[in-house]
Amino acid sequence: MLSSNAKRKVERKAAKPKQASAPDSSVGHALRSVYEKAVEESIPQEMLDLLGKLK
């Protein structure tokens, strides 16, 4: 017969892993949104001038 501690360990191992929760998915959505906005921004002319001097 299993002790109560051993039973709890077996129950924990049998538990299914948690799926992504709503807060996790909203964080992912927010990060994607910020990334898309950054990608769409134009490069300032000063930066382009500095990059041109590197050639």
N, CA, C and O atoms as CSV, one atom per row, in Angstrom:
chain,resi,resn,atom,element,x,y,z
A,1,MET,N,N,0.838,-1.178,0.000
A,1,MET,CA,C,0.000,0.000,0.000
A,1,MET,C,C,0.888,1.249,0.000
A,1,MET,O,O,1.916,1.277,0.677
A,2,LEU,N,N,0.501,2.267,-0.746
A,2,LEU,CA,C,1.274,3.503,-0.844
A,2,LEU,C,C,0.968,4.435,0.316
A,2,LEU,O,O,-0.170,4.532,0.775
A,3,SER,N,N,2.001,5.116,0.776
A,3,SER,CA,C,1.787,6.130,1.809
A,3,SER,C,C,1.108,7.342,1.179
A,3,SER,O,O,1.029,7.448,-0.045
A,4,SER,N,N,0.625,8.243,2.003
A,4,SER,CA,C,-0.067,9.421,1.464
A,4,SER,C,C,0.886,10.291,0.640
A,4,SER,O,O,0.466,10.879,-0.357
A,5,ASN,N,N,2.163,10.386,1.039
A,5,ASN,CA,C,3.139,11.157,0.262
A,5,ASN,C,C,3.377,10.516,-1.091
A,5,ASN,O,O,3.465,11.210,-2.103
A,6,ALA,N,N,3.481,9.193,-1.115
A,6,ALA,CA,C,3.703,8.487,-2.385
A,6,ALA,C,C,2.502,8.658,-3.298
A,6,ALA,O,O,2.661,8.806,-4.510
A,7,LYS,N,N,1.299,8.638,-2.730
A,7,LYS,CA,C,0.086,8.825,-3.537
A,7,LYS,C,C,0.092,10.209,-4.189
A,7,LYS,O,O,-0.266,10.347,-5.358
A,8,ARG,N,N,0.496,11.228,-3.433
A,8,ARG,CA,C,0.527,12.592,-3.981
A,8,ARG,C,C,1.522,12.696,-5.128
A,8,ARG,O,O,1.254,13.365,-6.125
A,9,LYS,N,N,2.683,12.028,-4.989
A,9,LYS,CA,C,3.687,12.060,-6.051
A,9,LYS,C,C,3.137,11.419,-7.318
A,9,LYS,O,O,3.349,11.931,-8.417
A,10,VAL,N,N,2.436,10.305,-7.168
A,10,VAL,CA,C,1.848,9.629,-8.322
A,10,VAL,C,C,0.799,10.522,-8.962
A,10,VAL,O,O,0.730,10.610,-10.188
A,11,GLU,N,N,-0.017,11.185,-8.156
A,11,GLU,CA,C,-1.052,12.066,-8.688
A,11,GLU,C,C,-0.438,13.239,-9.441
A,11,GLU,O,O,-0.950,13.640,-10.486
A,12,ARG,N,N,0.659,13.797,-8.918
A,12,ARG,CA,C,1.315,14.917,-9.602
A,12,ARG,C,C,1.870,14.490,-10.948
A,12,ARG,O,O,1.753,15.219,-11.933
A,13,LYS,N,N,2.481,13.298,-10.993
A,13,LYS,CA,C,3.050,12.812,-12.254
A,13,LYS,C,C,1.956,12.540,-13.273
A,13,LYS,O,O,2.169,12.719,-14.472
A,14,ALA,N,N,0.786,12.110,-12.810
A,14,ALA,CA,C,-0.307,11.780,-13.712
A,14,ALA,C,C,-1.009,13.022,-14.240
A,14,ALA,O,O,-1.735,12.948,-15.232
A,15,ALA,N,N,-0.802,14.160,-13.592
A,15,ALA,CA,C,-1.475,15.395,-14.019
A,15,ALA,C,C,-0.993,15.796,-15.402
A,15,ALA,O,O,0.188,15.668,-15.723
A,16,LYS,N,N,-1.905,16.275,-16.204
A,16,LYS,CA,C,-1.563,16.716,-17.563
A,16,LYS,C,C,-0.875,18.072,-17.509
A,16,LYS,O,O,-1.189,18.887,-16.641
A,17,PRO,N,N,0.067,18.332,-18.432
A,17,PRO,CA,C,0.700,19.660,-18.460
A,17,PRO,C,C,-0.317,20.733,-18.811
A,17,PRO,O,O,-1.260,20.495,-19.566
A,18,LYS,N,N,-0.110,21.908,-18.255
A,18,LYS,CA,C,-1.024,23.019,-18.512
A,18,LYS,C,C,-0.855,23.531,-19.936
A,18,LYS,O,O,0.257,23.592,-20.460
A,19,GLN,N,N,-1.951,23.891,-20.541
A,19,GLN,CA,C,-1.908,24.505,-21.863
A,19,GLN,C,C,-1.669,25.996,-21.704
A,19,GLN,O,O,-1.825,26.543,-20.612
A,20,ALA,N,N,-1.289,26.653,-22.793
A,20,ALA,CA,C,-1.043,28.102,-22.757
A,20,ALA,C,C,-2.302,28.814,-22.275
A,20,ALA,O,O,-3.404,28.563,-22.764
A,21,SER,N,N,-2.120,29.687,-21.328
A,21,SER,CA,C,-3.265,30.417,-20.792
A,21,SER,C,C,-3.496,31.696,-21.584
A,21,SER,O,O,-2.657,32.093,-22.393
A,22,ALA,N,N,-4.600,32.319,-21.358
A,22,ALA,CA,C,-4.954,33.547,-22.072
A,22,ALA,C,C,-3.923,34.658,-21.880
A,22,ALA,O,O,-3.599,35.341,-22.852
A,23,PRO,N,N,-3.383,34.876,-20.655
A,23,PRO,CA,C,-2.375,35.939,-20.512
A,23,PRO,C,C,-1.139,35.678,-21.375
A,23,PRO,O,O,-0.559,36.619,-21.917
A,24,ASP,N,N,-0.727,34.412,-21.510
A,24,ASP,CA,C,0.427,34.100,-22.346
A,24,ASP,C,C,0.151,34.439,-23.801
A,24,ASP,O,O,1.014,34.994,-24.482
A,25,SER,N,N,-1.034,34.114,-24.284
A,25,SER,CA,C,-1.338,34.383,-25.678
A,25,SER,C,C,-1.487,35.880,-25.932
A,25,SER,O,O,-1.151,36.357,-27.016
A,26,SER,N,N,-1.984,36.624,-24.952
A,26,SER,CA,C,-2.114,38.073,-25.147
A,26,SER,C,C,-0.737,38.738,-25.161
A,26,SER,O,O,-0.533,39.720,-25.875
A,27,VAL,N,N,0.204,38.216,-24.382
A,27,VAL,CA,C,1.569,38.747,-24.401
A,27,VAL,C,C,2.195,38.471,-25.765
A,27,VAL,O,O,2.845,39.345,-26.339
A,28,GLY,N,N,2.005,37.280,-26.277
A,28,GLY,CA,C,2.528,36.942,-27.594
A,28,GLY,C,C,1.951,37.833,-28.679
A,28,GLY,O,O,2.664,38.273,-29.580
A,29,HIS,N,N,0.666,38.094,-28.588
A,29,HIS,CA,C,0.006,38.975,-29.565
A,29,HIS,C,C,0.580,40.383,-29.476
A,29,HIS,O,O,0.829,41.019,-30.500
A,30,ALA,N,N,0.793,40.873,-28.253
A,30,ALA,CA,C,1.336,42.222,-28.063
A,30,ALA,C,C,2.752,42.310,-28.622
A,30,ALA,O,O,3.105,43.300,-29.263
A,31,LEU,N,N,3.565,41.283,-28.384
A,31,LEU,CA,C,4.932,41.290,-28.909
A,31,LEU,C,C,4.945,41.283,-30.438
A,31,LEU,O,O,5.733,41.995,-31.061
A,32,ARG,N,N,4.069,40.477,-31.037
A,32,ARG,CA,C,3.997,40.449,-32.505
A,32,ARG,C,C,3.587,41.808,-33.050
A,32,ARG,O,O,4.116,42.254,-34.068
A,33,SER,N,N,2.652,42.464,-32.385
A,33,SER,CA,C,2.176,43.770,-32.821
A,33,SER,C,C,3.291,44.810,-32.769
A,33,SER,O,O,3.469,45.583,-33.709
A,34,VAL,N,N,4.038,44.826,-31.672
A,34,VAL,CA,C,5.146,45.781,-31.530
A,34,VAL,C,C,6.215,45.507,-32.587
A,34,VAL,O,O,6.760,46.442,-33.174
A,35,TYR,N,N,6.517,44.230,-32.832
A,35,TYR,CA,C,7.509,43.867,-33.844
A,35,TYR,C,C,7.072,44.350,-35.218
A,35,TYR,O,O,7.867,44.937,-35.951
A,36,GLU,N,N,5.820,44.108,-35.570
A,36,GLU,CA,C,5.316,44.535,-36.880
A,36,GLU,C,C,5.420,46.048,-37.041
A,36,GLU,O,O,5.793,46.531,-38.110
A,37,LYS,N,N,5.096,46.795,-35.999
A,37,LYS,CA,C,5.196,48.254,-36.073
A,37,LYS,C,C,6.642,48.694,-36.276
A,37,LYS,O,O,6.905,49.624,-37.038
A,38,ALA,N,N,7.577,48.034,-35.603
A,38,ALA,CA,C,8.997,48.388,-35.733
A,38,ALA,C,C,9.501,48.078,-37.140
A,38,ALA,O,O,10.280,48.847,-37.703
A,39,VAL,N,N,9.066,46.966,-37.705
A,39,VAL,CA,C,9.496,46.584,-39.050
A,39,VAL,C,C,8.960,47.567,-40.087
A,39,VAL,O,O,9.633,47.851,-41.078
A,40,GLU,N,N,7.765,48.084,-39.866
A,40,GLU,CA,C,7.147,48.999,-40.823
A,40,GLU,C,C,7.715,50.411,-40.772
A,40,GLU,O,O,7.503,51.190,-41.702
A,41,GLU,N,N,8.433,50.759,-39.700
A,41,GLU,CA,C,8.982,52.114,-39.582
A,41,GLU,C,C,10.040,52.356,-40.655
A,41,GLU,O,O,10.784,51.451,-41.033
A,42,SER,N,N,10.088,53.592,-41.135
A,42,SER,CA,C,11.118,53.934,-42.110
A,42,SER,C,C,12.440,54.205,-41.386
A,42,SER,O,O,12.460,54.557,-40.207
A,43,ILE,N,N,13.533,54.034,-42.116
A,43,ILE,CA,C,14.859,54.283,-41.549
A,43,ILE,C,C,15.159,55.769,-41.695
A,43,ILE,O,O,15.053,56.307,-42.797
A,44,PRO,N,N,15.534,56.449,-40.605
A,44,PRO,CA,C,15.824,57.883,-40.688
A,44,PRO,C,C,16.988,58.163,-41.657
A,44,PRO,O,O,17.925,57.372,-41.768
A,45,GLN,N,N,16.907,59.272,-42.332
A,45,GLN,CA,C,17.927,59.636,-43.316
A,45,GLN,C,C,19.320,59.715,-42.684
A,45,GLN,O,O,20.306,59.338,-43.317
A,46,GLU,N,N,19.409,60.198,-41.452
A,46,GLU,CA,C,20.712,60.285,-40.778
A,46,GLU,C,C,21.354,58.911,-40.649
A,46,GLU,O,O,22.565,58.767,-40.813
A,47,MET,N,N,20.545,57.908,-40.355
A,47,MET,CA,C,21.060,56.543,-40.235
A,47,MET,C,C,21.518,56.024,-41.588
A,47,MET,O,O,22.551,55.362,-41.684
A,48,LEU,N,N,20.758,56.321,-42.632
A,48,LEU,CA,C,21.146,55.913,-43.964
A,48,LEU,C,C,22.456,56.581,-44.382
A,48,LEU,O,O,23.300,55.950,-45.018
A,49,ASP,N,N,22.628,57.863,-44.023
A,49,ASP,CA,C,23.871,58.562,-44.326
A,49,ASP,C,C,25.050,57.909,-43.611
A,49,ASP,O,O,26.108,57.719,-44.211
A,50,LEU,N,N,24.880,57.567,-42.345
A,50,LEU,CA,C,25.957,56.919,-41.590
A,50,LEU,C,C,26.300,55.551,-42.197
A,50,LEU,O,O,27.473,55.192,-42.296
A,51,LEU,N,N,25.295,54.804,-42.593
A,51,LEU,CA,C,25.539,53.504,-43.205
A,51,LEU,C,C,26.268,53.656,-44.540
A,51,LEU,O,O,27.117,52.840,-44.898
A,52,GLY,N,N,25.915,54.722,-45.270
A,52,GLY,CA,C,26.590,54.982,-46.546
A,52,GLY,C,C,28.067,55.288,-46.373
A,52,GLY,O,O,28.863,54.976,-47.259
A,53,LYS,N,N,28.453,55.888,-45.260
A,53,LYS,CA,C,29.860,56.202,-44.998
A,53,LYS,C,C,30.683,54.973,-44.685
A,53,LYS,O,O,31.910,55.023,-44.763
A,54,LEU,N,N,30.047,53.878,-44.336
A,54,LEU,CA,C,30.762,52.650,-44.001
A,54,LEU,C,C,31.300,51.938,-45.244
A,54,LEU,O,O,32.208,51.113,-45.138
A,55,LYS,N,N,30.763,52.241,-46.385
A,55,LYS,CA,C,31.191,51.549,-47.626
A,55,LYS,C,C,32.517,52.018,-48.110
A,55,LYS,O,O,33.006,51.535,-49.132
